[in-house]
Amino acid sequence: MGVASASFWEGVEYWAMAGVTLGVIGEFVADFTRLSKSTRWKRSIEKWSALLLIVALLIELAATVKTNNISSLAGANLNLRAQQATEAAARLGVKTDTLTALVIQKTTEADSAIKNLQSASDRASAAIAQANAQVRNVAGEAQKLQQAAGRHVTPEQKRTLKKLLQGSHIEVRLGSDSLPEPIGYRDELIDALQQAGVKVIEKFENVCLGSCPRGITLRAYRNDPNAVLLLRAMNAAALPNLVVLPGDMPSQISIKVNMNPYIP
């Protein structure tokens, strides 16, 4: 609206200048030319030219003042808008700085969270490794206990032997290696067989042609029913590392305990 008003008054100012020009031309024609020989027309031209000149000057003055006022208002408006734009730019700059600071803060927090997660993952891996080591230790201890249990004739094995051999009237010759563990196992096996009614003759003899395999070696005649019954009972009792060798003398059963049955 301000631009339209300024344009209007500028147009008025131009028309007033044109009127001033016409008035000046009329005065010039009346005073310096002989185009009008009549005195009455000469005075009329002078009068109307002077009136046109005065009116045009007044209109031009008024239009100039109005244009100046409008220009001043427009300039003030532009200055206000420029100030507002400057303030908005300043606020935007502050918001941009704040946003940058916020991005930096969140990035730092994310990096810290990632480091914490990595630390937690490392701790979890260490805990898992420690747990696995403990499981291996427990498994090793369990194996040792199982091996230790295997060095003895268990009560369950004794009950099985007694159940299957009681009243069989079997006679065996039983010996062992001279080391402490085979001797201890031999004594327990003798006790278990005697509780089952087996007659045990403790005798160290060469059951094997060479060295006996580690474990319990039973040597007997192939078709001896007592040997078959004894072998069946020993298998049912799950005596460890039981080895059977054929014998050459009927009715003679020999057993030898050689080393620890659970050590290969």
HELIX and SHEET records of a PDB file:
HELIX    1   1 GLY A    2  PHE A   32  1                                  31    
HELIX    2   2 THR A   39  GLY A  150  1                                 112    
HELIX    3   3 PRO A  155  LEU A  165  1                                  11    
HELIX    4   4 PRO A  180  GLN A  195  1                                  16    
HELIX    5   5 PRO A  225  ALA A  236  1                                  12    
SHEET    1   A 5 LYS A 199  GLU A 202  0                                        
SHEET    2   A 5 GLU A 171  SER A 176  1                                        
SHEET    3   A 5 ILE A 253  ASN A 258  1                                        
SHEET    4   A 5 GLY A 215  ALA A 220 -1                                        
SHEET    5   A 5 LEU A 242  PRO A 246  1                                        
END                                                                             
